[in-house]
């Protein structure tokens, strides 16, 4: 295949992912700032979660698409899950106390929920087992679980201490 064409395709995909994320953030900001009066609160909440999910899923797709491939690919999901869990820990710990509830839904349930992924993690663990890479599968499962839960815990504690709240 032509390397110039491949680079152009990668550049176009990166641009598309960024465009989707920016448009979603603009729609989300507009809905949170000035919700249309004819929409009910529940509909706006669902819309905020959906807009956040587009951003989170696009970020995860970009990480998988442009991150390491082959045997190193599971590391991308571990990294995404650990970083997403740390961000969720900060949010749960109250790092942004003035954030409106709908924005919290968009960021937590929508963006971070779509960014982190249990299903991809599960399938990659199965693929490692299927390939008889038992040590790698064990390290992957332990690293993902311990790393994600540990990152969420540490970030939560950090957010609470920055706010001067009891842990």
C-alpha beads as a LAMMPS data file, in Angstrom:
LAMMPS data file: protein, C-alpha beads

167 atoms
166 bonds

1 atom types
1 bond types

-500.0 500.0 xlo xhi
-500.0 500.0 ylo yhi
-500.0 500.0 zlo zhi

Masses

1 110.0

Atoms # bond

1 1 1 0.000 0.000 0.000
2 1 1 1.045 3.576 -0.646
3 1 1 2.491 5.139 2.563
4 1 1 1.467 8.650 1.456
5 1 1 -2.130 7.538 1.033
6 1 1 -2.100 5.798 4.427
7 1 1 -0.790 8.949 6.149
8 1 1 -3.525 10.970 4.471
9 1 1 -6.157 8.513 5.638
10 1 1 -4.846 8.645 9.211
11 1 1 -4.839 12.449 9.108
12 1 1 -8.422 12.491 7.815
13 1 1 -9.584 10.069 10.542
14 1 1 -7.897 12.123 13.261
15 1 1 -9.566 15.234 11.890
16 1 1 -12.966 13.514 11.834
17 1 1 -12.581 12.337 15.450
18 1 1 -11.612 15.831 16.572
19 1 1 -14.493 17.412 14.650
20 1 1 -16.996 15.014 16.251
21 1 1 -15.639 15.786 19.707
22 1 1 -15.732 19.564 19.183
23 1 1 -19.285 19.532 17.778
24 1 1 -20.463 17.351 20.670
25 1 1 -18.897 19.687 23.211
26 1 1 -20.568 22.702 21.577
27 1 1 -23.972 20.985 21.603
28 1 1 -23.455 19.960 25.213
29 1 1 -22.410 23.479 26.251
30 1 1 -25.460 24.971 24.535
31 1 1 -27.835 22.473 26.191
32 1 1 -26.366 23.057 29.645
33 1 1 -26.195 26.853 29.284
34 1 1 -29.627 27.500 27.745
35 1 1 -31.877 24.440 27.552
36 1 1 -34.838 24.808 25.197
37 1 1 -38.009 25.309 27.275
38 1 1 -40.068 22.764 25.319
39 1 1 -37.797 19.881 26.335
40 1 1 -38.284 18.184 29.668
41 1 1 -35.501 17.847 32.181
42 1 1 -35.161 14.092 31.614
43 1 1 -34.768 14.591 27.854
44 1 1 -32.028 17.144 28.448
45 1 1 -30.285 14.771 30.860
46 1 1 -30.350 12.005 28.237
47 1 1 -29.069 14.459 25.636
48 1 1 -26.218 15.549 27.895
49 1 1 -25.215 11.922 28.528
50 1 1 -25.396 11.155 24.797
51 1 1 -23.297 14.195 23.855
52 1 1 -20.697 13.274 26.464
53 1 1 -20.698 9.672 25.230
54 1 1 -19.885 10.786 21.692
55 1 1 -16.820 12.593 23.008
56 1 1 -15.689 9.698 25.230
57 1 1 -16.230 7.018 22.594
58 1 1 -14.429 9.137 19.991
59 1 1 -11.460 9.594 22.314
60 1 1 -11.297 5.844 23.016
61 1 1 -11.552 5.056 19.309
62 1 1 -8.744 7.510 18.558
63 1 1 -6.562 5.946 21.280
64 1 1 -7.178 2.454 19.878
65 1 1 -6.817 3.535 16.251
66 1 1 -3.630 5.543 16.641
67 1 1 -2.078 3.816 19.667
68 1 1 0.152 0.745 19.664
69 1 1 -1.104 -2.193 17.611
70 1 1 -0.447 -5.922 17.803
71 1 1 0.676 -7.410 21.089
72 1 1 0.868 -3.960 22.722
73 1 1 -2.761 -3.071 21.860
74 1 1 -4.178 -4.202 25.248
75 1 1 -1.966 -1.598 26.930
76 1 1 -4.031 1.119 25.236
77 1 1 -7.201 -0.112 26.948
78 1 1 -5.436 -0.400 30.306
79 1 1 -4.209 3.180 29.906
80 1 1 -7.633 4.446 28.857
81 1 1 -9.356 2.643 31.735
82 1 1 -6.833 3.802 34.351
83 1 1 -6.922 7.439 33.160
84 1 1 -10.716 7.413 32.875
85 1 1 -11.032 5.910 36.346
86 1 1 -8.731 8.580 37.767
87 1 1 -10.849 11.288 36.118
88 1 1 -14.011 9.699 37.523
89 1 1 -12.389 9.595 40.968
90 1 1 -11.646 13.319 40.731
91 1 1 -15.219 14.018 39.673
92 1 1 -16.701 11.823 42.428
93 1 1 -14.364 13.449 44.938
94 1 1 -15.834 16.841 44.129
95 1 1 -12.928 18.405 42.226
96 1 1 -15.414 20.664 40.414
97 1 1 -18.017 21.588 43.057
98 1 1 -19.643 24.297 40.910
99 1 1 -20.237 21.972 37.955
100 1 1 -23.985 21.842 37.184
101 1 1 -25.622 18.414 37.639
102 1 1 -26.300 18.050 33.903
103 1 1 -22.650 18.770 33.109
104 1 1 -21.647 16.157 35.710
105 1 1 -23.888 13.643 33.917
106 1 1 -22.335 14.539 30.578
107 1 1 -18.784 14.279 31.866
108 1 1 -19.139 11.295 34.228
109 1 1 -21.805 8.979 32.838
110 1 1 -21.464 10.143 29.233
111 1 1 -17.836 10.963 28.448
112 1 1 -15.964 8.917 31.044
113 1 1 -18.455 6.048 30.851
114 1 1 -17.940 5.775 27.085
115 1 1 -14.196 6.389 27.304
116 1 1 -13.572 3.515 29.695
117 1 1 -14.606 0.100 28.501
118 1 1 -15.257 -3.188 30.195
119 1 1 -16.395 -4.972 27.046
120 1 1 -13.224 -4.288 25.031
121 1 1 -11.133 -5.154 28.070
122 1 1 -12.990 -8.478 28.421
123 1 1 -12.573 -9.421 24.753
124 1 1 -8.875 -8.558 24.791
125 1 1 -8.383 -10.713 27.895
126 1 1 -10.132 -13.592 26.093
127 1 1 -7.927 -13.111 23.016
128 1 1 -4.804 -13.305 25.173
129 1 1 -6.097 -16.524 26.763
130 1 1 -7.017 -17.944 23.359
131 1 1 -3.466 -17.256 22.168
132 1 1 -2.143 -19.219 25.191
133 1 1 -0.592 -16.033 26.568
134 1 1 -1.641 -16.831 30.120
135 1 1 0.916 -14.661 31.905
136 1 1 0.060 -11.687 29.688
137 1 1 -3.669 -12.272 30.280
138 1 1 -3.142 -12.428 34.042
139 1 1 -1.024 -9.277 34.040
140 1 1 -3.604 -7.555 31.832
141 1 1 -6.521 -8.402 34.123
142 1 1 -4.638 -7.552 37.322
143 1 1 -3.131 -4.381 35.841
144 1 1 -6.455 -3.156 34.516
145 1 1 -8.414 -3.874 37.694
146 1 1 -5.813 -2.810 40.242
147 1 1 -4.734 0.171 38.142
148 1 1 -8.268 1.422 37.503
149 1 1 -9.522 0.979 41.057
150 1 1 -6.277 2.328 42.503
151 1 1 -6.325 5.382 40.224
152 1 1 -9.969 6.103 41.076
153 1 1 -9.225 5.792 44.800
154 1 1 -6.129 8.001 44.738
155 1 1 -7.808 10.652 42.560
156 1 1 -10.885 10.641 44.807
157 1 1 -8.724 11.136 47.888
158 1 1 -6.766 13.899 46.134
159 1 1 -9.944 15.742 45.144
160 1 1 -11.345 15.458 48.672
161 1 1 -8.116 16.735 50.240
162 1 1 -7.909 19.656 47.788
163 1 1 -11.433 20.640 48.794
164 1 1 -10.588 20.274 52.480
165 1 1 -13.296 17.629 52.853
166 1 1 -13.059 14.532 54.978
167 1 1 -11.845 11.534 52.927

Bonds

1 1 1 2
2 1 2 3
3 1 3 4
4 1 4 5
5 1 5 6
6 1 6 7
7 1 7 8
8 1 8 9
9 1 9 10
10 1 10 11
11 1 11 12
12 1 12 13
13 1 13 14
14 1 14 15
15 1 15 16
16 1 16 17
17 1 17 18
18 1 18 19
19 1 19 20
20 1 20 21
21 1 21 22
22 1 22 23
23 1 23 24
24 1 24 25
25 1 25 26
26 1 26 27
27 1 27 28
28 1 28 29
29 1 29 30
30 1 30 31
31 1 31 32
32 1 32 33
33 1 33 34
34 1 34 35
35 1 35 36
36 1 36 37
37 1 37 38
38 1 38 39
39 1 39 40
40 1 40 41
41 1 41 42
42 1 42 43
43 1 43 44
44 1 44 45
45 1 45 46
46 1 46 47
47 1 47 48
48 1 48 49
49 1 49 50
50 1 50 51
51 1 51 52
52 1 52 53
53 1 53 54
54 1 54 55
55 1 55 56
56 1 56 57
57 1 57 58
58 1 58 59
59 1 59 60
60 1 60 61
61 1 61 62
62 1 62 63
63 1 63 64
64 1 64 65
65 1 65 66
66 1 66 67
67 1 67 68
68 1 68 69
69 1 69 70
70 1 70 71
71 1 71 72
72 1 72 73
73 1 73 74
74 1 74 75
75 1 75 76
76 1 76 77
77 1 77 78
78 1 78 79
79 1 79 80
80 1 80 81
81 1 81 82
82 1 82 83
83 1 83 84
84 1 84 85
85 1 85 86
86 1 86 87
87 1 87 88
88 1 88 89
89 1 89 90
90 1 90 91
91 1 91 92
92 1 92 93
93 1 93 94
94 1 94 95
95 1 95 96
96 1 96 97
97 1 97 98
98 1 98 99
99 1 99 100
100 1 100 101
101 1 101 102
102 1 102 103
103 1 103 104
104 1 104 105
105 1 105 106
106 1 106 107
107 1 107 108
108 1 108 109
109 1 109 110
110 1 110 111
111 1 111 112
112 1 112 113
113 1 113 114
114 1 114 115
115 1 115 116
116 1 116 117
117 1 117 118
118 1 118 119
119 1 119 120
120 1 120 121
121 1 121 122
122 1 122 123
123 1 123 124
124 1 124 125
125 1 125 126
126 1 126 127
127 1 127 128
128 1 128 129
129 1 129 130
130 1 130 131
131 1 131 132
132 1 132 133
133 1 133 134
134 1 134 135
135 1 135 136
136 1 136 137
137 1 137 138
138 1 138 139
139 1 139 140
140 1 140 141
141 1 141 142
142 1 142 143
143 1 143 144
144 1 144 145
145 1 145 146
146 1 146 147
147 1 147 148
148 1 148 149
149 1 149 150
150 1 150 151
151 1 151 152
152 1 152 153
153 1 153 154
154 1 154 155
155 1 155 156
156 1 156 157
157 1 157 158
158 1 158 159
159 1 159 160
160 1 160 161
161 1 161 162
162 1 162 163
163 1 163 164
164 1 164 165
165 1 165 166
166 1 166 167
